[in-house]
């Protein structure tokens, strides 16, 4: 009997969207529960770490932390590469991209306009120019159009989504300097299941 999934997250994309993309690419049904601030105040104490997202499996098992959920589902859906080494490389690339995400996140945690502008400047002049050539080179060397092995893995989905999201946040307009990475982003976000979801999902700013 197939498992039943409920995915609880706020009405936004952010760190919850890669998990939704996995479901849609794998064509696995799930209940997409978007928790309002009012609902969250009532249910927060019931969550494993008082955080969202949370995945509920078969109505009884709760799993928390966004990347833990993402990796669990990727393994369940067969999107972790052909062997243990490829799985490790998937994790390497996901972790590397998450470091980029955390740099950008500082912008949203800073309320002072001058400090926020300085963080953005650092992201545009240092974070992206350091990370994007690395990912571009990985794609070029692998030569398959994917980050790991011969086909789509969870690393492709996470990296493509984050490149799209983060460059949009800071209005980074020089992706043409990284053609393999930009082509990869477009290809992954146009995969069956993912393309249709992006076209019909509820609009949120981030």
N, C-alpha and C positions, 0 to 999 in steps of 0.2 A: 504494500500500500504506500502511495506517495505521501511525502510529508506535507503538512499544511503550514504555511508561513504567514505571520503578521509582522509587518515592518512599521515601527513607530518612530516618527521623526517630526520635526517642526515643518510648517508649510514653507519650505525653502529647498534649494538644491544643496549648496554647500557640501559638507562631508557625507551627506546622506545619498546624494545623487549617484555616485559610483555604484552603490549597492543596488539602487533601482535599475541602473543600466545592466548590471549582471543578470537580474531577473528577466529583463526584457530581451536581452540577447539570447539567453538560454531558453526563452519561451516557457518559463516556469511561472505558474500563477502564484500571486501573493496578494495579501490585503495591505494596501498602502494607506496607513492611518496617519493623518496629518494632525498633529496635536496643537491646539491653540494654547495661548498663554494661560487662559483661565483653566483649561483642562490640565495643563502641566502642573499648576499650583496644587491641584488635588491629587495627582498621581505620582509626583516626584519622589515621595518617600517610599513608594512601592518598587521603584526601579533599582536594579542591582548596585549601581554606583551613583544614583541620583542624577543621571545624565541620559540624554538621547544622542544618537539612536539606540534602539533596542530591537532585537529580533526575537520573536516568540515562535518557537517550533512546536507544532502539534498541541498548541494551547497550554503548554506546561513548562517548557524549557525556555529560559530567558538567557540571551547572550547580549553583552554590552560591549562598547568601544568600537568605533567605526571600522578601523582596520582589522580588528579581530573578526567582526561580522563579515567584512569583505573577503577576507582570506578563507574563512570557513565555507562560505557559499561558493567561492571560486573552486575549492577542492570538491565540493559536492557536485558542481556542474561540470567538472572535468576541464577547467580552464587554468591549470597550473603547470602546463608543460608536459613533456614526454617522460621525464624522469626526475629524480630528486635534485639533481644539479640544476635542471631548468626551473624547477620550483624555487630553488634558492636564488637564481638570477631574477625571477619574477619579484621575489621579496626585496632583493637589492634595489631594483629599479623603482619599486613602489616606495620604499623608504627614502631613496634619494629625492624623489619627487615630493614626498611629504615634507622634507626639509625646506624645499622651495615654498611650499604652501605656508609653512610656519613663518617664513620671512615676510610674505605678503600679509599674513594675518595681523602682524604688528600694526599695520596701517589702520585696521578697524578697531584695534584696542587703544589707540592713541586719540585723545580728544583735542589736544593742542594742535592748531592748524600748522604752525611752523614745524613742529616735530613730525607731524603726519607727512608733510611735504618732503622732509629730509629722509624719512623711511622710504617713501615712494622713489625718490631720487636714487637711493641705494639699491632698491630692487631693480630699477631700470638700468643702472650703470654697472652694477656688480652681480646681483643674484642671477638674473636671467642670462647675461653674457657669460657667466661661469657655467651654468647648468645646461643651457640649450645646446651649446656645441657638443657637450658630452653625449646627450641623448641623440643628437643628429649623427654623431660618429658611430654610436652603437647601431643605429638603423642602417647606416651605410655599410658597416662591416658585416652585419648579419646578412644583408643582401636579399632578404625575403619579403621586405615590406613590413615585417613584424619585429618586435624587440627581442623575442626569445623564440628560437626554433623556427618551425615551418608554418605556424598558424596562430590564430588569435589566442592570447592568454589574458589573464586578469591584469597583467602589467600594461598591456596595450590599452585596455579600457581605462585604467586609472590614469595613466600618463596622458592619453589623448584628452580626456575630460579635463584634467587639471591644467594642461597647456591652454586649452580653450577658455576655461574659467579665469585663470590668473592673468593671462595677457589682456583679457577684456577688462578686468578690474583696474589695471594700471594704464590702459590705453597704449599698450606696447605695439608699435606698428611696423616693426622691422623683422617679422617672421620670415620674410623672403631671404634673409641671411641664413636661414636654416631650412632649406627646401625639403630634405627628407623628413624632418620633424613636422613641418607644416603639412606635407602630403599625408603623413601618417595620421595626424589629427583629423584631417578631412575624411580619410578612408574609414577610420574606426567609427567616427560619429555618423557615418552613412551606412553602417552595417545593418542587415535586416534585423528588425526588432528594435534596435537603437534608433534608427532613422525615424521610424514611425512614432516611437515614444517622444522623441524630441519635438516632432511636429504637432503633437496633440497634448502634451503634458500641461498642467496648470501653469500659468505664467507667474514667475516670481523674479524679483530683481537679482537675487543671488542665491 
